[in-house]
Amino acid sequence: MAGGERQFVRWLRQNAPYQATGVELGIGDDMAILAAGGQILVTCDLLLDGTHFDTGRHTWEAIGRKAAGCSLSDCAAMAVQPVAAVVAVAWPRGTAVAGLQELMGGLIAHCGEFGCAVVGGDTTSWVGRLAIDVTMLAQPFADIAPVRRSGAQAGDGVYVTGRLGGSLLGKHLTFRPRIRAAEVLARTLGPRLHALMDITDGLGIDLARMAEASGVGAILDDDAVAAAASPAAHDASRADGRSVLDHVLGDGEDFELLLAADMSADEAQNLDLLRVGEITADAGVLLRGSDGTLYELPEGGYEHL
């Protein structure tokens, strides 16, 4: 599709309006918000063999844990508590059911680590490859409102909760959703935590989504971005010749949190955050070199369409 996923999401927002009773927030953030005797948040993630995992290389348990982790990470992205999950599986016909049991065992265990129950779903078989959809229901933590991606303000620092890049070397399967970190951030910073999301498609493209949703821009300092590189980003760079910076900006599936907030350097250090840039009033996301020169963000990140 011309324009990719962002254009498609804009089309959905225009053609699937949520001005309805009981809906506070619809399409465009990490989760929708329903008001039904209190806020209920809902999200879903669809994972496909050959795109998000490889059944020829990865264990059924690891695949199940990743399927749960992606939706749990959406809860972290809004600083809310996962409550229940519903799982739909399209199982490859002829594959032993023992594999399905191992997959669901990994999924159930990962949800259980965060107090989330698997309460239902649907299973079918077909001639295609494995597909898994996890729908997650969540509720706000006590005294914490869900944090949206649309509140970033000019002058905010841009921070991440961990090192980035090279996730395909292992982290994309073994990451731990940052739900506890999100709760701590929200409780500690309160209203100074202006915007929050998780990094799934790459720092560059996900920051652009946050900036667009907030009606602002951003500048990333390339020295700070490079300093946020994981050891895996350096390994990936040596293997494929792409720069470490490119891997940090574009690899995706880090599942670290990306936030825009007003805080001091000491606060950021106490919260184990890495500052990578700042929010600006002017639209667009730019990179700033060590000499102060601003230049366009290189194309990168995962586009779903």
C-alpha positions as CSV (number, residue, x, y, z in Angstrom):
1,M,0.0,0.0,0.0
2,A,1.3,3.4,-0.9
3,G,2.3,5.2,2.2
4,G,2.5,2.0,4.3
5,E,1.1,1.3,7.7
6,R,0.9,4.9,8.9
7,Q,-1.3,5.9,6.0
8,F,-3.5,2.9,6.6
9,V,-3.9,3.7,10.3
10,R,-4.9,7.3,9.3
11,W,-7.5,5.8,6.9
12,L,-8.8,3.5,9.7
13,R,-9.2,6.5,12.1
14,Q,-11.2,8.4,9.6
15,N,-13.4,5.4,8.6
16,A,-13.8,3.7,11.9
17,P,-14.6,6.6,14.3
18,Y,-14.9,5.7,18.0
19,Q,-17.3,8.5,19.1
20,A,-19.5,5.9,20.7
21,T,-20.8,5.3,24.2
22,G,-18.2,3.5,26.3
23,V,-15.2,4.2,24.1
24,E,-12.6,6.7,25.3
25,L,-9.8,6.0,22.9
26,G,-9.9,4.1,19.6
27,I,-7.5,3.4,16.8
28,G,-4.0,4.9,16.8
29,D,-2.4,4.2,20.2
30,D,-1.0,1.0,21.7
31,M,-4.3,0.0,23.2
32,A,-7.9,1.2,23.0
33,I,-9.6,2.4,26.2
34,L,-13.2,1.4,27.0
35,A,-15.2,2.9,29.9
36,A,-17.4,0.2,31.3
37,G,-17.7,0.7,35.1
38,G,-14.0,1.8,35.0
39,Q,-11.5,1.8,32.2
40,I,-10.8,-1.4,30.3
41,L,-8.0,-1.4,27.7
42,V,-7.8,-3.8,24.8
43,T,-5.2,-4.7,22.2
44,C,-4.3,-7.6,19.9
45,D,-1.1,-8.8,18.2
46,L,-1.0,-11.2,15.2
47,L,2.3,-13.1,14.8
48,L,3.2,-15.1,11.7
49,D,5.6,-17.9,11.1
50,G,8.4,-16.6,8.8
51,T,7.9,-13.0,9.9
52,H,7.9,-12.9,13.7
53,F,9.4,-16.3,14.4
54,D,10.6,-19.4,12.6
55,T,9.2,-22.8,13.5
56,G,12.1,-24.4,11.8
57,R,14.5,-22.8,14.3
58,H,12.6,-21.7,17.4
59,T,11.1,-23.8,20.1
60,W,7.3,-23.9,20.5
61,E,7.7,-22.6,24.0
62,A,9.7,-19.6,22.9
63,I,7.2,-18.8,20.2
64,G,4.4,-18.9,22.7
65,R,6.3,-16.7,25.1
66,K,6.9,-14.2,22.3
67,A,3.2,-14.2,21.3
68,A,2.3,-13.3,24.9
69,G,5.1,-10.9,25.3
70,C,4.1,-8.7,22.3
71,S,0.7,-8.0,23.8
72,L,2.0,-7.7,27.3
73,S,4.5,-5.1,25.9
74,D,1.5,-3.1,24.7
75,C,0.3,-2.9,28.3
76,A,3.8,-1.6,29.3
77,A,3.5,0.9,26.5
78,M,0.5,2.5,28.3
79,A,1.6,1.7,31.9
80,V,-1.4,-0.5,32.6
81,Q,-1.9,-3.9,34.3
82,P,-2.7,-6.9,32.1
83,V,-5.7,-8.8,33.3
84,A,-6.8,-11.4,30.8
85,A,-5.8,-12.8,27.3
86,V,-7.8,-14.5,24.6
87,V,-5.7,-16.5,22.1
88,A,-6.5,-17.6,18.5
89,V,-4.2,-20.1,16.8
90,A,-4.2,-21.2,13.2
91,W,-2.2,-24.5,13.6
92,P,-0.5,-26.1,10.6
93,R,-2.4,-29.2,9.6
94,G,-0.5,-32.4,10.3
95,T,1.7,-30.9,13.0
96,A,1.7,-32.8,16.3
97,V,-0.6,-31.5,18.9
98,A,2.1,-31.8,21.5
99,G,3.7,-28.8,19.8
100,L,0.6,-26.8,20.3
101,Q,0.5,-27.8,24.0
102,E,4.2,-26.6,24.4
103,L,3.4,-23.3,22.6
104,M,0.4,-22.6,24.8
105,G,2.3,-23.7,27.9
106,G,4.9,-21.0,27.1
107,L,2.2,-18.4,26.4
108,I,0.3,-19.2,29.6
109,A,3.4,-19.1,31.8
110,H,4.5,-15.8,30.4
111,C,1.1,-14.2,31.0
112,G,1.1,-15.7,34.5
113,E,4.3,-13.9,35.4
114,F,2.4,-10.7,35.2
115,G,-0.8,-11.8,36.9
116,C,-2.6,-12.2,33.6
117,A,-5.0,-15.2,32.9
118,V,-5.6,-16.8,29.6
119,V,-9.4,-17.1,29.6
120,G,-10.3,-18.4,26.2
121,G,-9.8,-18.2,22.4
122,D,-10.1,-20.4,19.3
123,T,-8.0,-23.0,17.6
124,T,-8.3,-24.2,14.0
125,S,-6.0,-26.0,11.6
126,W,-5.2,-25.2,8.0
127,V,-2.7,-25.9,5.2
128,G,-0.8,-22.7,5.8
129,R,1.9,-21.8,8.4
130,L,1.4,-21.1,12.0
131,A,-0.4,-17.9,13.0
132,I,-1.2,-16.7,16.5
133,D,-3.3,-13.8,17.7
134,V,-3.3,-12.7,21.3
135,T,-6.0,-10.3,22.4
136,M,-5.1,-8.7,25.8
137,L,-7.4,-6.9,28.3
138,A,-5.9,-4.6,30.9
139,Q,-6.9,-2.1,33.5
140,P,-5.1,0.9,35.0
141,F,-2.9,0.5,38.0
142,A,-4.3,2.1,41.1
143,D,-4.1,5.9,41.0
144,I,-2.3,5.8,37.6
145,A,-4.0,7.0,34.4
146,P,-3.0,5.2,31.2
147,V,-0.2,7.0,29.4
148,R,-0.8,7.8,25.8
149,R,1.7,8.3,23.0
150,S,0.1,11.6,22.0
151,G,1.2,13.9,24.9
152,A,4.8,14.7,24.1
153,Q,5.6,18.4,24.5
154,A,8.3,20.7,23.1
155,G,11.3,20.7,25.5
156,D,10.7,17.1,26.7
157,G,13.7,14.8,26.8
158,V,13.4,11.6,24.7
159,Y,14.4,8.5,26.7
160,V,14.6,4.7,26.3
161,T,14.6,2.1,29.0
162,G,17.4,-0.1,27.6
163,R,19.9,-0.7,24.9
164,L,18.7,-1.1,21.3
165,G,19.5,-2.9,18.1
166,G,20.4,-6.4,16.9
167,S,17.3,-8.0,18.3
168,L,17.2,-10.7,15.7
169,L,20.2,-12.2,17.3
170,G,18.0,-13.3,20.1
171,K,16.3,-10.5,22.1
172,H,13.2,-10.6,19.8
173,L,12.3,-13.9,21.4
174,T,13.7,-13.5,24.9
175,F,12.7,-9.9,25.8
176,R,10.8,-9.3,29.0
177,P,7.9,-6.8,28.8
178,R,8.6,-3.6,30.6
179,I,5.4,-3.6,32.6
180,R,7.1,-3.0,36.0
181,A,9.3,-0.3,34.6
182,A,6.3,1.5,33.2
183,E,4.5,1.4,36.5
184,V,7.6,2.9,38.3
185,L,8.0,5.6,35.6
186,A,4.3,6.6,35.9
187,R,4.3,6.6,39.7
188,T,7.6,8.5,39.9
189,L,7.1,11.1,37.2
190,G,3.4,11.5,37.4
191,P,2.1,14.2,35.0
192,R,5.7,14.9,33.9
193,L,5.6,11.6,31.9
194,H,4.0,13.1,28.8
195,A,4.1,10.2,26.3
196,L,4.9,6.6,26.3
197,M,5.1,3.6,23.8
198,D,7.1,0.5,23.2
199,I,9.8,0.2,20.5
200,T,8.6,-2.6,18.1
201,D,9.5,-1.3,14.6
202,G,12.6,0.7,15.3
203,L,13.5,3.8,17.3
204,G,13.4,6.1,14.3
205,I,10.0,5.1,13.0
206,D,8.4,4.7,16.4
207,L,9.6,8.1,17.6
208,A,8.1,9.6,14.3
209,R,4.8,8.0,15.3
210,M,4.9,9.5,18.8
211,A,5.8,12.9,17.4
212,E,3.0,12.8,14.8
213,A,0.4,11.7,17.3
214,S,1.5,14.6,19.6
215,G,1.7,17.2,16.9
216,V,5.4,17.9,17.6
217,G,8.8,16.9,16.2
218,A,12.0,15.5,17.6
219,I,15.8,15.6,17.4
220,L,17.9,12.5,18.1
221,D,21.6,13.0,19.0
222,D,23.5,10.5,17.0
223,D,26.2,10.2,19.6
224,A,23.6,9.4,22.3
225,V,21.8,7.0,19.9
226,A,25.1,5.2,19.2
227,A,25.8,5.1,22.9
228,A,22.5,3.3,23.4
229,A,23.5,0.5,21.1
230,S,23.4,-3.1,22.5
231,P,26.3,-5.5,22.2
232,A,24.1,-7.3,19.7
233,A,23.8,-4.2,17.5
234,H,27.6,-4.1,17.3
235,D,27.7,-7.8,16.5
236,A,25.0,-7.3,13.8
237,S,27.0,-4.4,12.3
238,R,30.2,-6.5,12.0
239,A,28.2,-9.2,10.4
240,D,26.3,-7.2,7.7
241,G,28.4,-4.0,7.3
242,R,25.5,-1.7,8.3
243,S,26.4,1.0,10.8
244,V,25.7,0.5,14.5
245,L,23.6,3.7,14.3
246,D,21.4,2.1,11.5
247,H,20.8,-1.0,13.7
248,V,19.8,1.1,16.7
249,L,17.5,3.3,14.7
250,G,15.9,0.6,12.5
251,D,16.1,-3.0,13.8
252,G,13.0,-3.0,15.9
253,E,11.6,-5.7,18.2
254,D,13.6,-4.3,21.1
255,F,10.4,-4.0,23.2
256,E,12.1,-1.3,25.3
257,L,10.0,1.7,26.3
258,L,10.2,5.1,24.5
259,L,9.1,8.1,26.5
260,A,8.9,11.8,26.3
261,A,9.2,13.4,29.8
262,D,10.3,16.4,31.8
263,M,13.0,15.3,34.2
264,S,16.5,16.0,35.4
265,A,19.6,14.1,34.4
266,D,19.8,12.7,38.0
267,E,16.2,11.5,37.8
268,A,16.9,9.8,34.5
269,Q,19.9,8.1,35.9
270,N,18.0,6.9,39.0
271,L,15.4,5.4,36.7
272,D,18.0,3.7,34.5
273,L,16.9,5.7,31.5
274,L,19.1,6.6,28.4
275,R,18.5,10.0,27.0
276,V,18.7,10.0,23.2
277,G,17.2,13.3,22.1
278,E,14.5,15.9,22.7
279,I,11.1,16.9,21.6
280,T,10.8,20.0,19.4
281,A,7.9,22.3,18.3
282,D,8.8,21.8,14.6
283,A,7.4,18.7,12.9
284,G,9.6,15.9,11.7
285,V,12.3,13.8,13.3
286,L,16.0,14.8,12.6
287,L,19.4,13.6,13.6
288,R,22.0,16.0,15.2
289,G,25.6,15.2,14.5
290,S,28.4,15.9,17.1
291,D,29.1,19.2,15.3
292,G,25.5,20.3,15.7
293,T,24.5,19.8,12.1
294,L,20.9,18.6,11.6
295,Y,20.2,16.0,8.9
296,E,17.3,13.8,7.8
297,L,16.7,10.6,9.6
298,P,17.7,7.7,7.3
299,E,15.0,5.4,6.1
300,G,14.6,2.3,8.2
301,G,12.4,0.5,10.6
302,Y,9.9,-2.2,9.9
303,E,6.9,-1.3,7.7
304,H,4.1,-3.8,7.9
305,L,2.5,-2.8,4.6
